[in-house]
Amino acid sequence: MADMEVDRLAVQGRHLVARCGGGQAMMVFKYKDGSEELEEEDFIECEDLFGSGEEAGTKFLMKGGLKVTLSGTEYNMILTCYQNSD
């Protein structure tokens, strides 16, 4: 993970989400029983979604282990957000 410039990690069940390159991308990995390596499930280009990176006075936060219930269905969730110092 150090080679990928990972600056944030969050875990939700068997999934691990890593933010790479100062916010340029997020990678989603899945652990499978008996495997020594994580399997990549998704690669998300973040620059189009969130801009070119953190702005002065902001802090990126990521939290896993959350569950949300919508219309009677429970979902696993990882929260990502920017915190403004104002």
N, CA, C and O atoms as a CHARMM CRD file, in Angstrom:
* protein
*
  344
    1    1 MET  N      0.81600  -1.19300   0.00000 PROA 1      0.00000
    2    1 MET  CA     0.00000   0.00000   0.00000 PROA 1      0.00000
    3    1 MET  C      0.86600   1.26500   0.00000 PROA 1      0.00000
    4    1 MET  O      0.46200   2.28800  -0.55400 PROA 1      0.00000
    5    2 ALA  N      2.03700   1.20400   0.61000 PROA 2      0.00000
    6    2 ALA  CA     2.90300   2.38400   0.64400 PROA 2      0.00000
    7    2 ALA  C      3.33100   2.77400  -0.77000 PROA 2      0.00000
    8    2 ALA  O      3.44800   3.96400  -1.06300 PROA 2      0.00000
    9    3 ASP  N      3.56600   1.80400  -1.65000 PROA 3      0.00000
   10    3 ASP  CA     3.95300   2.09000  -3.02500 PROA 3      0.00000
   11    3 ASP  C      2.85300   2.81400  -3.79400 PROA 3      0.00000
   12    3 ASP  O      3.13500   3.50900  -4.77000 PROA 3      0.00000
   13    4 MET  N      1.60000   2.65600  -3.36200 PROA 4      0.00000
   14    4 MET  CA     0.46600   3.27500  -4.03800 PROA 4      0.00000
   15    4 MET  C      0.13900   4.65700  -3.46700 PROA 4      0.00000
   16    4 MET  O     -0.86100   5.25700  -3.85900 PROA 4      0.00000
   17    5 GLU  N      0.95400   5.16900  -2.55800 PROA 5      0.00000
   18    5 GLU  CA     0.71900   6.46000  -1.91800 PROA 5      0.00000
   19    5 GLU  C     -0.65000   6.52100  -1.23400 PROA 5      0.00000
   20    5 GLU  O     -1.38000   7.50400  -1.36800 PROA 5      0.00000
   21    6 VAL  N     -0.98400   5.45900  -0.50100 PROA 6      0.00000
   22    6 VAL  CA    -2.24700   5.41300   0.23100 PROA 6      0.00000
   23    6 VAL  C     -2.15000   6.32500   1.44600 PROA 6      0.00000
   24    6 VAL  O     -1.23100   6.20000   2.25600 PROA 6      0.00000
   25    7 ASP  N     -3.11700   7.25400   1.56900 PROA 7      0.00000
   26    7 ASP  CA    -3.10400   8.14500   2.72600 PROA 7      0.00000
   27    7 ASP  C     -4.27300   7.90900   3.68000 PROA 7      0.00000
   28    7 ASP  O     -4.25400   8.42100   4.79900 PROA 7      0.00000
   29    8 ARG  N     -5.28400   7.15300   3.27100 PROA 8      0.00000
   30    8 ARG  CA    -6.40800   6.82400   4.14900 PROA 8      0.00000
   31    8 ARG  C     -6.88800   5.41500   3.83800 PROA 8      0.00000
   32    8 ARG  O     -6.90100   4.99400   2.68200 PROA 8      0.00000
   33    9 LEU  N     -7.28200   4.68900   4.88000 PROA 9      0.00000
   34    9 LEU  CA    -7.85600   3.35100   4.73800 PROA 9      0.00000
   35    9 LEU  C     -9.12300   3.26400   5.57000 PROA 9      0.00000
   36    9 LEU  O     -9.20600   3.86000   6.64300 PROA 9      0.00000
   37   10 ALA  N    -10.10300   2.53000   5.08400 PROA 10     0.00000
   38   10 ALA  CA   -11.31100   2.24300   5.85800 PROA 10     0.00000
   39   10 ALA  C    -11.71100   0.80500   5.57100 PROA 10     0.00000
   40   10 ALA  O    -11.57700   0.33400   4.44100 PROA 10     0.00000
   41   11 VAL  N    -12.19900   0.10600   6.58700 PROA 11     0.00000
   42   11 VAL  CA   -12.58800  -1.29200   6.44800 PROA 11     0.00000
   43   11 VAL  C    -14.07500  -1.43600   6.75600 PROA 11     0.00000
   44   11 VAL  O    -14.58900  -0.86000   7.71500 PROA 11     0.00000
   45   12 GLN  N    -14.74800  -2.21700   5.92100 PROA 12     0.00000
   46   12 GLN  CA   -16.16300  -2.52000   6.13300 PROA 12     0.00000
   47   12 GLN  C    -16.36500  -3.98600   5.80300 PROA 12     0.00000
   48   12 GLN  O    -16.38400  -4.37000   4.63300 PROA 12     0.00000
   49   13 GLY  N    -16.51500  -4.81100   6.83900 PROA 13     0.00000
   50   13 GLY  CA   -16.66900  -6.24400   6.61700 PROA 13     0.00000
   51   13 GLY  C    -15.44900  -6.81800   5.93300 PROA 13     0.00000
   52   13 GLY  O    -14.34000  -6.70000   6.45500 PROA 13     0.00000
   53   14 ARG  N    -15.62600  -7.44300   4.76400 PROA 14     0.00000
   54   14 ARG  CA   -14.52200  -8.03800   4.00100 PROA 14     0.00000
   55   14 ARG  C    -13.92600  -7.07000   2.98500 PROA 14     0.00000
   56   14 ARG  O    -13.05400  -7.45100   2.20500 PROA 14     0.00000
   57   15 HSD  N    -14.38900  -5.82300   2.98600 PROA 15     0.00000
   58   15 HSD  CA   -13.89900  -4.83400   2.02500 PROA 15     0.00000
   59   15 HSD  C    -12.98200  -3.81300   2.68700 PROA 15     0.00000
   60   15 HSD  O    -13.16800  -3.43700   3.84400 PROA 15     0.00000
   61   16 LEU  N    -11.99200  -3.37900   1.92200 PROA 16     0.00000
   62   16 LEU  CA   -11.07700  -2.33700   2.35000 PROA 16     0.00000
   63   16 LEU  C    -11.07000  -1.27700   1.25100 PROA 16     0.00000
   64   16 LEU  O    -10.92200  -1.59500   0.07100 PROA 16     0.00000
   65   17 VAL  N    -11.23100  -0.01700   1.64800 PROA 17     0.00000
   66   17 VAL  CA   -11.18500   1.09100   0.69400 PROA 17     0.00000
   67   17 VAL  C     -9.93900   1.90800   0.99000 PROA 17     0.00000
   68   17 VAL  O     -9.69500   2.28500   2.13700 PROA 17     0.00000
   69   18 ALA  N     -9.15100   2.18100  -0.04300 PROA 18     0.00000
   70   18 ALA  CA    -7.90900   2.93300   0.10100 PROA 18     0.00000
   71   18 ALA  C     -7.98000   4.17700  -0.76200 PROA 18     0.00000
   72   18 ALA  O     -8.31200   4.10000  -1.94500 PROA 18     0.00000
   73   19 ARG  N     -7.66500   5.34200  -0.16500 PROA 19     0.00000
   74   19 ARG  CA    -7.57500   6.58000  -0.94000 PROA 19     0.00000
   75   19 ARG  C     -6.12300   6.75700  -1.34800 PROA 19     0.00000
   76   19 ARG  O     -5.22900   6.70900  -0.50200 PROA 19     0.00000
   77   20 CYS  N     -5.88000   6.96000  -2.64000 PROA 20     0.00000
   78   20 CYS  CA    -4.51700   6.99100  -3.18000 PROA 20     0.00000
   79   20 CYS  C     -4.19300   8.34400  -3.80700 PROA 20     0.00000
   80   20 CYS  O     -5.07600   9.06600  -4.26900 PROA 20     0.00000
   81   21 GLY  N     -2.91300   8.66100  -3.80800 PROA 21     0.00000
   82   21 GLY  CA    -2.42800   9.83000  -4.52400 PROA 21     0.00000
   83   21 GLY  C     -3.01400  11.14100  -4.05600 PROA 21     0.00000
   84   21 GLY  O     -3.27400  12.02000  -4.87800 PROA 21     0.00000
   85   22 GLY  N     -3.23200  11.30200  -2.75700 PROA 22     0.00000
   86   22 GLY  CA    -3.75900  12.56400  -2.24400 PROA 22     0.00000
   87   22 GLY  C     -5.16000  12.87200  -2.70900 PROA 22     0.00000
   88   22 GLY  O     -5.54400  14.03800  -2.79200 PROA 22     0.00000
   89   23 GLY  N     -5.93000  11.84700  -3.01300 PROA 23     0.00000
   90   23 GLY  CA    -7.31500  12.04300  -3.40400 PROA 23     0.00000
   91   23 GLY  C     -7.57600  11.87900  -4.89000 PROA 23     0.00000
   92   23 GLY  O     -8.68900  12.13900  -5.34600 PROA 23     0.00000
   93   24 GLN  N     -6.58600  11.45500  -5.65400 PROA 24     0.00000
   94   24 GLN  CA    -6.78900  11.27400  -7.09000 PROA 24     0.00000
   95   24 GLN  C     -7.66500  10.06200  -7.39800 PROA 24     0.00000
   96   24 GLN  O     -8.38700  10.05000  -8.39500 PROA 24     0.00000
   97   25 ALA  N     -7.59800   9.03900  -6.53400 PROA 25     0.00000
   98   25 ALA  CA    -8.36500   7.81700  -6.79300 PROA 25     0.00000
   99   25 ALA  C     -8.65400   7.08200  -5.49000 PROA 25     0.00000
  100   25 ALA  O     -7.99100   7.28400  -4.47200 PROA 25     0.00000
  101   26 MET  N     -9.67100   6.22000  -5.55700 PROA 26     0.00000
  102   26 MET  CA    -9.97400   5.31500  -4.44800 PROA 26     0.00000
  103   26 MET  C    -10.04300   3.91000  -5.02700 PROA 26     0.00000
  104   26 MET  O    -10.57600   3.68800  -6.11400 PROA 26     0.00000
  105   27 MET  N     -9.48400   2.96400  -4.26600 PROA 27     0.00000
  106   27 MET  CA    -9.49500   1.57400  -4.70100 PROA 27     0.00000
  107   27 MET  C    -10.25100   0.75100  -3.67200 PROA 27     0.00000
  108   27 MET  O    -10.09700   0.94800  -2.46600 PROA 27     0.00000
  109   28 VAL  N    -11.07100  -0.17600  -4.16000 PROA 28     0.00000
  110   28 VAL  CA   -11.84800  -1.05400  -3.30000 PROA 28     0.00000
  111   28 VAL  C    -11.31100  -2.46400  -3.46200 PROA 28     0.00000
  112   28 VAL  O    -11.25100  -2.99600  -4.57000 PROA 28     0.00000
  113   29 PHE  N    -10.91900  -3.06600  -2.33900 PROA 29     0.00000
  114   29 PHE  CA   -10.39100  -4.43400  -2.32600 PROA 29     0.00000
  115   29 PHE  C    -11.31900  -5.31500  -1.49700 PROA 29     0.00000
  116   29 PHE  O    -12.03400  -4.83300  -0.61800 PROA 29     0.00000
  117   30 LYS  N    -11.29700  -6.61600  -1.79300 PROA 30     0.00000
  118   30 LYS  CA   -12.09900  -7.58000  -1.04000 PROA 30     0.00000
  119   30 LYS  C    -11.20300  -8.71900  -0.56700 PROA 30     0.00000
  120   30 LYS  O    -10.38700  -9.24200  -1.32600 PROA 30     0.00000
  121   31 TYR  N    -11.36900  -9.09700   0.70700 PROA 31     0.00000
  122   31 TYR  CA   -10.65400 -10.23700   1.26700 PROA 31     0.00000
  123   31 TYR  C    -11.46300 -11.50500   1.01600 PROA 31     0.00000
  124   31 TYR  O    -12.67400 -11.52800   1.23400 PROA 31     0.00000
  125   32 LYS  N    -10.79400 -12.55400   0.55800 PROA 32     0.00000
  126   32 LYS  CA   -11.43400 -13.86300   0.39300 PROA 32     0.00000
  127   32 LYS  C    -10.76200 -14.84400   1.33500 PROA 32     0.00000
  128   32 LYS  O     -9.53700 -14.84600   1.45200 PROA 32     0.00000
  129   33 ASP  N    -11.54200 -15.67700   2.00700 PROA 33     0.00000
  130   33 ASP  CA   -11.00900 -16.66800   2.93400 PROA 33     0.00000
  131   33 ASP  C     -9.91200 -17.49900   2.27700 PROA 33     0.00000
  132   33 ASP  O    -10.06400 -17.97700   1.15300 PROA 33     0.00000
  133   34 GLY  N     -8.80400 -17.66200   2.99900 PROA 34     0.00000
  134   34 GLY  CA    -7.69900 -18.48500   2.53000 PROA 34     0.00000
  135   34 GLY  C     -6.73800 -17.78600   1.58400 PROA 34     0.00000
  136   34 GLY  O     -5.68900 -18.33900   1.25300 PROA 34     0.00000
  137   35 SER  N     -7.07300 -16.59400   1.14600 PROA 35     0.00000
  138   35 SER  CA    -6.20900 -15.87000   0.21400 PROA 35     0.00000
  139   35 SER  C     -5.18800 -15.03700   0.98100 PROA 35     0.00000
  140   35 SER  O     -5.49000 -14.47500   2.03400 PROA 35     0.00000
  141   36 GLU  N     -3.96900 -14.96700   0.43600 PROA 36     0.00000
  142   36 GLU  CA    -2.92600 -14.15300   1.05600 PROA 36     0.00000
  143   36 GLU  C     -2.92400 -12.73300   0.52500 PROA 36     0.00000
  144   36 GLU  O     -2.24500 -11.86600   1.07700 PROA 36     0.00000
  145   37 GLU  N     -3.67600 -12.48100  -0.54100 PROA 37     0.00000
  146   37 GLU  CA    -3.73000 -11.15400  -1.13800 PROA 37     0.00000
  147   37 GLU  C     -5.16700 -10.68200  -1.23800 PROA 37     0.00000
  148   37 GLU  O     -6.10100 -11.48200  -1.29200 PROA 37     0.00000
  149   38 LEU  N     -5.32700  -9.35500  -1.26200 PROA 38     0.00000
  150   38 LEU  CA    -6.64200  -8.75600  -1.46000 PROA 38     0.00000
  151   38 LEU  C     -6.95900  -8.72700  -2.95400 PROA 38     0.00000
  152   38 LEU  O     -6.06400  -8.53300  -3.77700 PROA 38     0.00000
  153   39 GLU  N     -8.22400  -8.91700  -3.30200 PROA 39     0.00000
  154   39 GLU  CA    -8.66700  -8.87000  -4.68700 PROA 39     0.00000
  155   39 GLU  C     -9.22900  -7.47800  -4.97800 PROA 39     0.00000
  156   39 GLU  O    -10.11200  -7.00600  -4.26200 PROA 39     0.00000
  157   40 GLU  N     -8.72500  -6.82100  -6.01900 PROA 40     0.00000
  158   40 GLU  CA    -9.23500  -5.49500  -6.37300 PROA 40     0.00000
  159   40 GLU  C    -10.62700  -5.63300  -6.98100 PROA 40     0.00000
  160   40 GLU  O    -10.82700  -6.40100  -7.92200 PROA 40     0.00000
  161   41 GLU  N    -11.59400  -4.88200  -6.43400 PROA 41     0.00000
  162   41 GLU  CA   -12.96700  -4.92400  -6.93100 PROA 41     0.00000
  163   41 GLU  C    -13.33000  -3.69300  -7.74800 PROA 41     0.00000
  164   41 GLU  O    -14.11800  -3.78400  -8.68800 PROA 41     0.00000
  165   42 ASP  N    -12.76000  -2.53700  -7.39700 PROA 42     0.00000
  166   42 ASP  CA   -13.14000  -1.31700  -8.10400 PROA 42     0.00000
  167   42 ASP  C    -12.02300  -0.28200  -8.00200 PROA 42     0.00000
  168   42 ASP  O    -11.25800  -0.27000  -7.03700 PROA 42     0.00000
  169   43 PHE  N    -11.94200   0.57700  -8.99900 PROA 43     0.00000
  170   43 PHE  CA   -11.00800   1.69500  -9.03400 PROA 43     0.00000
  171   43 PHE  C    -11.83500   2.92000  -9.40100 PROA 43     0.00000
  172   43 PHE  O    -12.46400   2.95000 -10.45900 PROA 43     0.00000
  173   44 ILE  N    -11.83900   3.92600  -8.54000 PROA 44     0.00000
  174   44 ILE  CA   -12.69500   5.09500  -8.72500 PROA 44     0.00000
  175   44 ILE  C    -11.82200   6.32600  -8.92600 PROA 44     0.00000
  176   44 ILE  O    -11.06300   6.70600  -8.03400 PROA 44     0.00000
  177   45 GLU  N    -11.92800   6.94800 -10.09200 PROA 45     0.00000
  178   45 GLU  CA   -11.23000   8.20900 -10.36200 PROA 45     0.00000
  179   45 GLU  C    -11.95800   9.30300  -9.59400 PROA 45     0.00000
  180   45 GLU  O    -13.13300   9.56600  -9.85300 PROA 45     0.00000
  181   46 CYS  N    -11.27400   9.94000  -8.65600 PROA 46     0.00000
  182   46 CYS  CA   -11.93600  10.91100  -7.77300 PROA 46     0.00000
  183   46 CYS  C    -11.81300  12.35000  -8.23000 PROA 46     0.00000
  184   46 CYS  O    -12.58700  13.19800  -7.78700 PROA 46     0.00000
  185   47 GLU  N    -10.87300  12.64800  -9.09300 PROA 47     0.00000
  186   47 GLU  CA   -10.65900  14.03900  -9.49300 PROA 47     0.00000
  187   47 GLU  C    -11.92100  14.62600 -10.12800 PROA 47     0.00000
  188   47 GLU  O    -12.26500  15.77700  -9.85800 PROA 47     0.00000
  189   48 ASP  N    -12.61000  13.85800 -10.96300 PROA 48     0.00000
  190   48 ASP  CA   -13.84900  14.34000 -11.57800 PROA 48     0.00000
  191   48 ASP  C    -14.95700  14.52400 -10.54900 PROA 48     0.00000
  192   48 ASP  O    -15.80900  15.40000 -10.70300 PROA 48     0.00000
  193   49 LEU  N    -14.95000  13.70100  -9.49600 PROA 49     0.00000
  194   49 LEU  CA   -15.99300  13.77400  -8.47300 PROA 49     0.00000
  195   49 LEU  C    -15.73600  14.85200  -7.42700 PROA 49     0.00000
  196   49 LEU  O    -16.64700  15.58400  -7.04200 PROA 49     0.00000
  197   50 PHE  N    -14.46500  14.94700  -6.96200 PROA 50     0.00000
  198   50 PHE  CA   -14.15200  15.79300  -5.81800 PROA 50     0.00000
  199   50 PHE  C    -13.21200  16.94900  -6.11400 PROA 50     0.00000
  200   50 PHE  O    -12.91400  17.73000  -5.21000 PROA 50     0.00000
  201   51 GLY  N    -12.73700  17.09000  -7.34000 PROA 51     0.00000
  202   51 GLY  CA   -11.77000  18.14000  -7.64100 PROA 51     0.00000
  203   51 GLY  C    -10.35400  17.59400  -7.61900 PROA 51     0.00000
  204   51 GLY  O    -10.14700  16.38300  -7.54400 PROA 51     0.00000
  205   52 SER  N     -9.38900  18.48500  -7.68300 PROA 52     0.00000
  206   52 SER  CA    -7.99800  18.06500  -7.84200 PROA 52     0.00000
  207   52 SER  C     -7.28400  17.73600  -6.54300 PROA 52     0.00000
  208   52 SER  O     -6.07800  17.49000  -6.56900 PROA 52     0.00000
  209   53 GLY  N     -7.95400  17.71900  -5.43700 PROA 53     0.00000
  210   53 GLY  CA    -7.31400  17.36300  -4.17500 PROA 53     0.00000
  211   53 GLY  C     -7.79400  18.24100  -3.04000 PROA 53     0.00000
  212   53 GLY  O     -8.70800  19.04900  -3.20100 PROA 53     0.00000
  213   54 GLU  N     -7.17000  18.07200  -1.89800 PROA 54     0.00000
  214   54 GLU  CA    -7.57800  18.83200  -0.73000 PROA 54     0.00000
  215   54 GLU  C     -7.18000  20.29300  -0.87500 PROA 54     0.00000
  216   54 GLU  O     -6.07900  20.61100  -1.32500 PROA 54     0.00000
  217   55 GLU  N     -8.07300  21.15700  -0.49400 PROA 55     0.00000
  218   55 GLU  CA    -7.80600  22.58700  -0.51700 PROA 55     0.00000
  219   55 GLU  C     -7.27700  23.00600   0.84300 PROA 55     0.00000
  220   55 GLU  O     -7.46500  22.29800   1.83300 PROA 55     0.00000
  221   56 ALA  N     -6.61800  24.15200   0.89400 PROA 56     0.00000
  222   56 ALA  CA    -6.08800  24.66900   2.16300 PROA 56     0.00000
  223   56 ALA  C     -7.22300  24.81700   3.16300 PROA 56     0.00000
  224   56 ALA  O     -8.29600  25.31300   2.82200 PROA 56     0.00000
  225   57 GLY  N     -6.98700  24.38900   4.39000 PROA 57     0.00000
  226   57 GLY  CA    -7.99500  24.50300   5.44000 PROA 57     0.00000
  227   57 GLY  C     -9.01900  23.39100   5.46700 PROA 57     0.00000
  228   57 GLY  O     -9.98400  23.46600   6.22700 PROA 57     0.00000
  229   58 THR  N     -8.83300  22.35000   4.65000 PROA 58     0.00000
  230   58 THR  CA    -9.75600  21.22100   4.67400 PROA 58     0.00000
  231   58 THR  C     -9.01700  19.96100   5.09800 PROA 58     0.00000
  232   58 THR  O     -7.79300  19.87600   5.00300 PROA 58     0.00000
  233   59 LYS  N     -9.77800  18.99700   5.56300 PROA 59     0.00000
  234   59 LYS  CA    -9.22500  17.71100   5.98600 PROA 59     0.00000
  235   59 LYS  C    -10.14900  16.62000   5.46100 PROA 59     0.00000
  236   59 LYS  O    -11.36800  16.70900   5.60600 PROA 59     0.00000
  237   60 PHE  N     -9.56600  15.58900   4.85000 PROA 60     0.00000
  238   60 PHE  CA   -10.34700  14.47200   4.32700 PROA 60     0.00000
  239   60 PHE  C    -10.55600  13.44500   5.42700 PROA 60     0.00000
  240   60 PHE  O     -9.60400  13.08400   6.11900 PROA 60     0.00000
  241   61 LEU  N    -11.77600  12.97000   5.60000 PROA 61     0.00000
  242   61 LEU  CA   -12.10800  11.96700   6.61600 PROA 61     0.00000
  243   61 LEU  C    -12.76700  10.76800   5.94100 PROA 61     0.00000
  244   61 LEU  O    -13.54100  10.91600   4.99500 PROA 61     0.00000
  245   62 MET  N    -12.44700   9.58400   6.44400 PROA 62     0.00000
  246   62 MET  CA   -13.03300   8.35100   5.94500 PROA 62     0.00000
  247   62 MET  C    -13.32600   7.44900   7.13400 PROA 62     0.00000
  248   62 MET  O    -12.45700   7.24500   7.98200 PROA 62     0.00000
  249   63 LYS  N    -14.54800   6.90200   7.20900 PROA 63     0.00000
  250   63 LYS  CA   -14.91100   6.04600   8.34300 PROA 63     0.00000
  251   63 LYS  C    -15.68700   4.83800   7.83500 PROA 63     0.00000
  252   63 LYS  O    -16.67300   4.97600   7.11100 PROA 63     0.00000
  253   64 GLY  N    -15.22700   3.65600   8.22400 PROA 64     0.00000
  254   64 GLY  CA   -15.90700   2.41500   7.88000 PROA 64     0.00000
  255   64 GLY  C    -16.64600   1.85900   9.08500 PROA 64     0.00000
  256   64 GLY  O    -16.68300   2.48400  10.14500 PROA 64     0.00000
  257   65 GLY  N    -17.22500   0.69700   8.91700 PROA 65     0.00000
  258   65 GLY  CA   -17.92900   0.03700  10.01400 PROA 65     0.00000
  259   65 GLY  C    -19.31100   0.59800  10.26900 PROA 65     0.00000
  260   65 GLY  O    -19.86200   0.40400  11.35300 PROA 65     0.00000
  261   66 LEU  N    -19.88200   1.28600   9.30000 PROA 66     0.00000
  262   66 LEU  CA   -21.20100   1.89200   9.47000 PROA 66     0.00000
  263   66 LEU  C    -22.27100   1.05100   8.79000 PROA 66     0.00000
  264   66 LEU  O    -22.00700   0.38100   7.79200 PROA 66     0.00000
  265   67 LYS  N    -23.47000   1.09200   9.33300 PROA 67     0.00000
  266   67 LYS  CA   -24.61400   0.40900   8.73500 PROA 67     0.00000
  267   67 LYS  C    -25.75800   1.40600   8.63700 PROA 67     0.00000
  268   67 LYS  O    -25.97100   2.21300   9.54200 PROA 67     0.00000
  269   68 VAL  N    -26.49100   1.34600   7.53500 PROA 68     0.00000
  270   68 VAL  CA   -27.62400   2.23200   7.29700 PROA 68     0.00000
  271   68 VAL  C    -28.80700   1.37700   6.88600 PROA 68     0.00000
  272   68 VAL  O    -28.65800   0.44700   6.09300 PROA 68     0.00000
  273   69 THR  N    -29.98000   1.68300   7.41700 PROA 69     0.00000
  274   69 THR  CA   -31.19700   0.97700   7.03600 PROA 69     0.00000
  275   69 THR  C    -32.08900   1.91900   6.24300 PROA 69     0.00000
  276   69 THR  O    -32.47800   2.98000   6.73300 PROA 69     0.00000
  277   70 LEU  N    -32.41100   1.52600   5.01600 PROA 70     0.00000
  278   70 LEU  CA   -33.30000   2.29000   4.14900 PROA 70     0.00000
  279   70 LEU  C    -34.41000   1.37500   3.66400 PROA 70     0.00000
  280   70 LEU  O    -34.14800   0.31900   3.08900 PROA 70     0.00000
  281   71 SER  N    -35.64200   1.78300   3.89400 PROA 71     0.00000
  282   71 SER  CA   -36.81200   0.99800   3.46200 PROA 71     0.00000
  283   71 SER  C    -36.72500  -0.45200   3.90500 PROA 71     0.00000
  284   71 SER  O    -37.08900  -1.36000   3.15800 PROA 71     0.00000
  285   72 GLY  N    -36.24300  -0.66800   5.12400 PROA 72     0.00000
  286   72 GLY  CA   -36.19500  -2.00100   5.69700 PROA 72     0.00000
  287   72 GLY  C    -35.00900  -2.84400   5.26400 PROA 72     0.00000
  288   72 GLY  O    -34.89500  -3.98900   5.70000 PROA 72     0.00000
  289   73 THR  N    -34.12000  -2.32400   4.42100 PROA 73     0.00000
  290   73 THR  CA   -32.93300  -3.04900   3.98200 PROA 73     0.00000
  291   73 THR  C    -31.70100  -2.43700   4.62100 PROA 73     0.00000
  292   73 THR  O    -31.50700  -1.22200   4.57000 PROA 73     0.00000
  293   74 GLU  N    -30.86200  -3.28200   5.22700 PROA 74     0.00000
  294   74 GLU  CA   -29.63500  -2.79600   5.86800 PROA 74     0.00000
  295   74 GLU  C    -28.48200  -2.83700   4.87200 PROA 74     0.00000
  296   74 GLU  O    -28.27000  -3.83600   4.18500 PROA 74     0.00000
  297   75 TYR  N    -27.72800  -1.71100   4.80700 PROA 75     0.00000
  298   75 TYR  CA   -26.58400  -1.59200   3.90600 PROA 75     0.00000
  299   75 TYR  C    -25.32300  -1.33300   4.71500 PROA 75     0.00000
  300   75 TYR  O    -25.36300  -0.63400   5.72700 PROA 75     0.00000
  301   76 ASN  N    -24.20100  -1.89700   4.26900 PROA 76     0.00000
  302   76 ASN  CA   -22.89200  -1.54600   4.80700 PROA 76     0.00000
  303   76 ASN  C    -22.46100  -0.25600   4.13000 PROA 76     0.00000
  304   76 ASN  O    -22.75200  -0.04100   2.95400 PROA 76     0.00000
  305   77 MET  N    -21.75800   0.61400   4.87900 PROA 77     0.00000
  306   77 MET  CA   -21.42100   1.91600   4.32600 PROA 77     0.00000
  307   77 MET  C    -20.06200   2.39000   4.81100 PROA 77     0.00000
  308   77 MET  O    -19.67500   2.14000   5.95200 PROA 77     0.00000
  309   78 ILE  N    -19.34300   3.07600   3.93200 PROA 78     0.00000
  310   78 ILE  CA   -18.12600   3.79700   4.29800 PROA 78     0.00000
  311   78 ILE  C    -18.38500   5.26000   3.98700 PROA 78     0.00000
  312   78 ILE  O    -18.73300   5.60900   2.85900 PROA 78     0.00000
  313   79 LEU  N    -18.21600   6.10700   4.97900 PROA 79     0.00000
  314   79 LEU  CA   -18.45400   7.53600   4.83700 PROA 79     0.00000
  315   79 LEU  C    -17.16600   8.23700   4.44300 PROA 79     0.00000
  316   79 LEU  O    -16.12900   8.02000   5.06900 PROA 79     0.00000
  317   80 THR  N    -17.21700   9.07500   3.41300 PROA 80     0.00000
  318   80 THR  CA   -16.08200   9.90400   3.02400 PROA 80     0.00000
  319   80 THR  C    -16.55700  11.35100   2.99000 PROA 80     0.00000
  320   80 THR  O    -17.64000  11.64200   2.48100 PROA 80     0.00000
  321   81 CYS  N    -15.74100  12.26000   3.53600 PROA 81     0.00000
  322   81 CYS  CA   -16.13500  13.67000   3.52800 PROA 81     0.00000
  323   81 CYS  C    -14.91300  14.55900   3.71400 PROA 81     0.00000
  324   81 CYS  O    -13.85100  14.11100   4.14500 PROA 81     0.00000
  325   82 TYR  N    -15.09400  15.82300   3.37900 PROA 82     0.00000
  326   82 TYR  CA   -14.08700  16.85700   3.64500 PROA 82     0.00000
  327   82 TYR  C    -14.57900  17.69800   4.80800 PROA 82     0.00000
  328   82 TYR  O    -15.74400  18.09300   4.84900 PROA 82     0.00000
  329   83 GLN  N    -13.69400  17.97000   5.74800 PROA 83     0.00000
  330   83 GLN  CA   -14.01100  18.82600   6.88900 PROA 83     0.00000
  331   83 GLN  C    -13.36700  20.19200   6.65100 PROA 83     0.00000
  332   83 GLN  O    -12.16900  20.28800   6.38500 PROA 83     0.00000
  333   84 ASN  N    -14.17300  21.23400   6.75000 PROA 84     0.00000
  334   84 ASN  CA   -13.69700  22.59300   6.55100 PROA 84     0.00000
  335   84 ASN  C    -13.33800  23.17500   7.90900 PROA 84     0.00000
  336   84 ASN  O    -14.08200  22.98600   8.87100 PROA 84     0.00000
  337   85 SER  N    -12.21900  23.87600   8.01200 PROA 85     0.00000
  338   85 SER  CA   -11.75200  24.39200   9.30100 PROA 85     0.00000
  339   85 SER  C    -12.50100  25.64500   9.73800 PROA 85     0.00000
  340   85 SER  O    -12.28200  26.11300  10.85500 PROA 85     0.00000
  341   86 ASP  N    -13.37700  26.20900   8.90300 PROA 86     0.00000
  342   86 ASP  CA   -14.13300  27.41600   9.26500 PROA 86     0.00000
  343   86 ASP  C    -15.12600  27.16900  10.37400 PROA 86     0.00000
  344   86 ASP  O    -15.83400  28.08900  10.78500 PROA 86     0.00000
